[in-house]
């Protein structure tokens, strides 16, 4: 992806197997250090839509840039929590809890045509934190329900992506076999050929 892009053409990576982990992968290494998927509020909206976590409708968060700042803060929080959990520590949950508290959602019951009761989850979307609340909830699900032995960082030493290993064997090593796995295997093959 070039830095000058058409937002309609910008495609996020969804290879981690869990939305909060995919959110971590919105940064990746490049020749200049790090590349970030999020450069504007629109980028955050785009990612949420592609992740199917966006609240329906068109929203504009004020002040401009507040959604971007909140997305960076939530991503940093999730990264901290994942890294600390992987290190066997008990990280401070207060920042994630603050995002969860800002969600301001409630259930609404309605009658259907078949005269049964159904419920709908109504969520406010007035602030950046409320817009990011579905993602914060996915991060909470990650911390509560996922076996952290299967949360891993890509084995490519240059890659900074994480993934949730859902393979039966539990031996996945790469964020993507098509990119990192293949690159490392080709490099190893070339080294063996040069030794022979």
N, C-alpha and C positions, 0 to 999 in steps of 0.2 A: 504494500500500500504506500502510495506516495503521500507526502504531507498535503498536497493540494488535491483534494478528492471531492467528488460529487457525493453528497450524503446518501443519495439513493443507491450508489454503487458500493458503499462501504459495508463490508460483511464481517460480522464478529465471528470469532472462533468458538465453537461449542463442541469441545472434545473431551471435557473433563468428566462428564457423566453426572454432574450435580451442579445446579445453577450458581450456588455461592462459590464453588470452586471455579466454575467458568468465569465468574466475575473477577477472580484473582488474575485470570489469564488475559485481562484487558491491557496488560503491560507485557512487553516482550523485548528482548535484547536486540539491538541493531549496532551498526558500526559506530554510531555516535553515543552509545550508552544504552538508553531505554527509549522505546517508542510507546506511546500511550493512545489507546483507542479513544479516550475521553479528552477532548480539547474544548468542547462547548456543551452547553445544556442540551442542545439538539442531539449530540452524540450519545448522551446518557439516555434520552428518550428513545433513540434508535436502538440501542442495545436492549433496553427493557422490552421494546416491541419484538425484537428478534428472539429474545429469551422467553417470550410469551408471559411476561410479568408486568406489562404496562396496564394501567387503568384505562379503560376505553374512553375515548374522547380526545379533544385537543386541549392541552393545558399549557400555560406559560407561567413559570415560577418567577416571582419577583423577590428580591432584586435579581437582575440578570447575573448569571454565574453562580447563583446559590445552589442549583441542582448539581452543577459540576463540582463545587467545593464539597457538598454533602456526599457525592458519589466517591470522591477521592478519600474522604474521611472514613466512609463505610468500608471501602476496599482496604484501607490501611488497618482498620479494626479487624476485619475478617482475616487478613494476612497474619496479623499479630496473634490472633486466637488459634489459627491453624498451626503456625510455627511453634507456639508455646505448647499446645496439645501434643504435637508430634515429638517434642522434646520431653514429654512426660510431666510437664508442669501444670499447675492450676492457674490459668490466666485470669486477670481481672475482667469480669463480664459487664462492667458498668456501662461502657460505651455502647455495646450492642443492646443492652437493656434500655438505654436511652432512645435508640432508634425504634425499638419495639414499642416503647411507651408512647412514642409520637404517632403511632399508626392510627389511633383514633378510629376504630372500626366497631361496628355493632351488627347484630343479626336482625333481620326483618322477616317476619312471618307473613305469608300471604296464602289465600285460598286459590287452588287451581280450579280449572273447569270441571275436573273430576271430583270436586268437593273433598280434596285432601289438602293437608297443610304442607307447604314447602317453605324452606328458608333460603334467604339470600344474604350474603355478606356485603354490607354497605361500608365503604371505606372513604374517609375524607381524603381530599387531594389538594389541600390548600398550601402545603409547605413541601419543601424538598424532601424532608424526612418522611412525610406521608406518602409521597410518590415512590420512595425507595423502600417503604415498609414491606412489600411482598418479598423483596430480596433479603431484607433483614430477617424475615421469618424463615426463609430458606437457609440462611446461615445458622439460625437457631436449630432448625431441623438437623443440619449437618452436625452440630455439636452434641445434640441429644441422641440422635438415632443412627448415626453412621459409625461403623467399626473403623477407628482411626488407624488401625494397622494397614488398611487398604487405601488410605489417603497418602499419596506419594508425590514427590517432586520428580520431574523427568530425569532419567539417568544421563541425558546429554549434559555435560558439565557447563555448557554455554547457555542452555535453555533455562528459563526461570518458571516454566509452567508447572502447574499442579494437575493432578487427576485423581479420580476415585476409581480404583481398580474393581470392576464388577465382573472380571473374568472368573470362570469356574475354578481355574488353577490358582488364581490370586498371584500370578507371576508377571503381570504387566510391568514393563520398565519405562516405556516411552509415552510422552503425552500423545504422540501420533506416530505410528509406524511409518506412515507415508512421508513424514518430514524428518523428525529427529532420529527415529530408529533406523531408517534407511541411510541417512547421512553418516551415522556412526558405523554402520555395517560396511558401507562402501569405503570409508576411511580405513577400517581394519583390514579389509580385503586388499586395498592398495598397499598398505604397509607389508602384508604377507607376501604380495607379489614382488615388492622391491627387495625383500629379504632373500627370496628364492633366487 
